[in-house]
């Protein structure tokens, strides 16, 4: 596979780091702050759905290539075009400290909305609907 060049890094991504503090009653509050903004190459790897936390979520894995920075950690996350990605792993592909490949995961909770016709939109990407009065599923055949 060809090594990326500086011209391949066309997208701006912001790396964020979490900090934890305690509130007045002892609860943990997580706050994400910007660590750095860098140019990157962002490419999708694969996508699918999974059942997590009693919800069906769309799951997409991405590969984000950035210039080498030793301050990026797997606990960080990144923001690109109003989308948030959790960093799952970091590799230094050529071991020369020129670039880092960030294996990232984007999770999107399917939208749930109840309409006036008692239809619950279960998955906004497919248009599937559940009628609560008859307990039946309907779907848009054109989707």
FENRA-V952776 format. One line per field, one symbol per residue. ss: DSSP state (A for helix, B for strand, O for the rest). A space follows every 10 residues. Layout:
ss=???
//
This chain:
ss=OOOOOAAAOO BBBBBBBBBB BBOOOOOBBB BBBBBBBBBB BBBBBBBBBB BBOOBBBBBB BBBBBBBOOO OOOOOOBBBB OOBBBBBBBB BOOOOOOOBB BBBBBBBBBO OOBBOOOOBB BBBOOOOBBB BOOOOBBBOO OOO
//
